[in-house]
């Protein structure tokens, strides 16, 4: 993963944010060590989430989750490199009971532990988004836009106080959906779906930039 992140950093002059999942470790000390390695790749930011990947307890205990963010913060501070630390609460993604209140309580704690940006992927409603923004202010909030809340516009999110937007796998999923529709059309003996193909010259120009 570190090699992959480094390749992306070296391929673009734009700042790169690493989805560093759960820091590839459970213990705060190990998270700190891995965050130090990630910072060394040249990223401008990275995120740490509280998804434990355990079926019996999909979210880390709150106290441990906070300590993990605090450890990541300390590792970045020691590096003296201004990397943006985003703390993610995965309550919605793991279907935690009362996801909103779990998320807002944890995001407030993560902000106090030193996170620069707060993020709860899966939040959809404008009211919930606005409440999260108010709860962690003045720190910025990231919102994931997907097919589940695509009706929200950029201006609406701005009005709600959102400071950063991510798409996750959204564009890739749109592309795969088009691929699957075309494949089904071909399997039925029709080639009409190929009419939506992107011009090769346009793609060549895009990738040559």
C-alpha positions in Angstrom: 0.0 0.0 0.0 2.8 2.4 0.8 4.4 1.7 -2.6 1.1 2.3 -4.3 0.6 5.6 -2.4 4.1 6.8 -3.3 3.5 6.0 -7.0 0.4 8.2 -7.0 2.2 11.0 -5.2 5.0 10.9 -7.7 2.6 10.8 -10.7 0.8 14.1 -10.0 1.7 17.7 -8.8 -1.7 17.7 -7.0 -1.9 17.1 -3.3 -2.7 13.4 -2.5 -4.9 12.2 0.3 -4.3 8.6 1.4 -7.3 6.5 2.5 -5.2 4.8 5.1 -8.1 2.7 6.4 -7.5 1.8 10.1 -3.8 2.5 9.9 -3.2 -1.2 9.1 -3.0 -1.8 12.9 -5.1 -2.0 16.0 -2.8 -0.7 18.7 -2.2 3.1 18.8 1.6 2.6 18.9 1.5 0.5 15.7 -0.9 3.1 14.1 1.6 5.8 14.9 4.5 3.8 13.3 2.5 3.2 10.1 1.3 6.8 9.9 5.0 7.9 10.0 5.7 5.6 7.1 2.7 7.0 5.2 3.8 10.6 5.8 7.2 9.6 4.3 5.5 8.8 1.0 4.9 12.5 0.4 1.1 12.6 1.0 -0.6 15.9 1.8 -3.2 14.1 4.0 -4.3 10.7 5.3 -7.4 9.3 7.0 -7.7 6.9 9.9 -11.0 5.1 10.5 -12.6 3.4 13.5 -13.8 0.3 11.6 -12.1 -2.7 13.5 -12.9 -5.2 10.7 -14.3 -7.5 13.4 -17.8 -9.0 13.1 -18.5 -9.1 16.8 -17.5 -5.5 17.4 -17.2 -3.6 14.1 -16.2 -0.3 15.7 -13.3 0.1 18.0 -14.2 0.9 21.5 -14.5 4.7 21.7 -11.6 5.2 24.1 -9.3 3.1 21.9 -10.5 4.8 18.8 -9.7 8.2 20.3 -6.2 7.0 21.3 -5.6 5.8 17.8 -6.4 9.3 16.4 -4.2 10.9 19.1 -1.3 8.5 18.2 -1.7 9.4 14.5 -1.7 13.1 15.4 1.5 12.7 17.4 3.3 10.9 14.6 2.4 13.7 12.2 3.5 16.4 14.6 6.9 14.7 15.2 7.5 14.6 11.5 7.0 18.4 11.3 5.3 17.9 7.9 1.9 19.6 7.7 -0.1 16.5 6.7 -3.9 16.8 7.1 -5.2 14.2 9.5 -8.8 13.1 8.7 -10.7 11.1 11.3 -13.4 8.8 10.0 -16.4 7.4 11.9 -17.7 4.3 10.1 -21.0 4.1 12.1 -23.2 4.2 9.0 -21.0 1.9 7.0 -21.2 -0.9 9.6 -24.9 -0.3 10.4 -24.3 0.7 14.0 -27.4 1.2 16.0 -28.3 4.9 16.2 -25.5 5.7 13.7 -26.0 9.5 13.8 -25.5 9.9 17.6 -22.6 7.4 17.5 -21.0 9.4 14.7 -21.4 12.8 16.1 -20.2 11.8 19.6 -17.1 10.2 18.1 -16.3 12.9 15.6 -16.4 15.5 18.5 -13.9 13.3 20.4 -11.7 12.8 17.4 -11.6 16.6 16.8 -10.5 17.1 20.4 -7.8 14.3 19.9 -6.2 16.4 17.1 -7.9 15.5 13.9 -7.8 18.3 11.3 -10.9 17.1 9.4 -13.9 15.0 10.3 -15.7 12.5 8.2 -18.6 10.1 8.6 -19.2 8.3 5.3 -22.8 7.4 4.8 -24.4 10.5 6.3 -27.2 11.6 3.9 -29.7 14.1 5.3 -29.0 17.8 5.2 -30.1 18.2 8.8 -27.7 15.5 10.0 -24.8 17.0 8.0 -25.5 20.5 9.4 -25.5 19.1 12.9 -22.2 17.4 12.4 -20.7 20.6 11.0 -21.9 22.6 14.0 -20.7 20.0 16.5 -17.1 19.9 15.3 -16.8 23.6 14.3 -14.5 25.3 13.5 -12.8 22.2 12.1 -13.9 21.2 8.6 -16.2 18.3 7.7 -15.8 16.0 4.7 -19.0 14.5 3.1 -19.0 11.5 0.8 -21.4 12.1 -2.1 -22.7 8.9 -3.7 -25.9 7.5 -5.3 -27.5 7.6 -1.9 -27.3 11.4 -1.5 -26.5 12.5 -5.1 -29.5 15.0 -5.1 -27.4 17.3 -2.9 -25.6 19.9 -5.0 -22.3 21.6 -4.4 -24.0 24.8 -3.4 -26.3 23.1 -1.0 -23.3 21.4 0.7 -21.5 24.7 0.9 -24.6 26.2 2.5 -24.6 23.4 5.1 -21.0 24.3 6.0 -19.3 21.4 4.4 -15.7 22.2 3.6 -14.6 19.1 1.7 -16.3 16.6 -0.6 -15.2 13.1 -1.7 -16.6 10.7 -4.2 -15.0 7.5 -3.0 -15.5 4.8 -5.6 -18.4 6.7 -7.2 -16.9 7.4 -10.6 -15.6 3.9 -10.9 -19.0 2.5 -10.0 -20.6 4.7 -12.7 -18.1 3.4 -15.2 -18.7 -0.3 -14.2 -22.5 0.2 -14.4 -22.1 1.4 -18.0 -19.9 -1.5 -18.8 -22.4 -4.0 -17.3 -25.3 -2.5 -19.2 -23.3 -2.7 -22.5 -22.3 -6.3 -21.8 -25.9 -7.3 -21.1 -26.9 -5.6 -24.4 -24.2 -7.5 -26.3 -25.3 -10.8 -24.8 -28.8 -10.2 -26.1 -27.4 -9.7 -29.7 -27.6 -5.9 -29.8 -24.6 -3.6 -30.4 -26.5 -0.3 -29.8 -24.8 0.3 -26.4 -21.5 0.8 -28.3 -22.9 4.1 -29.5 -22.1 5.6 -26.1 -18.4 4.8 -26.4 -15.9 7.6 -25.7 -13.8 8.8 -28.6 -10.4 7.2 -28.6 -8.7 10.5 -29.6 -10.4 12.2 -26.6 -9.1 9.6 -24.2 -5.6 9.6 -25.7 -5.6 13.4 -25.2 -6.9 13.1 -21.7 -4.2 10.6 -20.6 -1.4 12.4 -22.4 -1.9 15.6 -20.2 
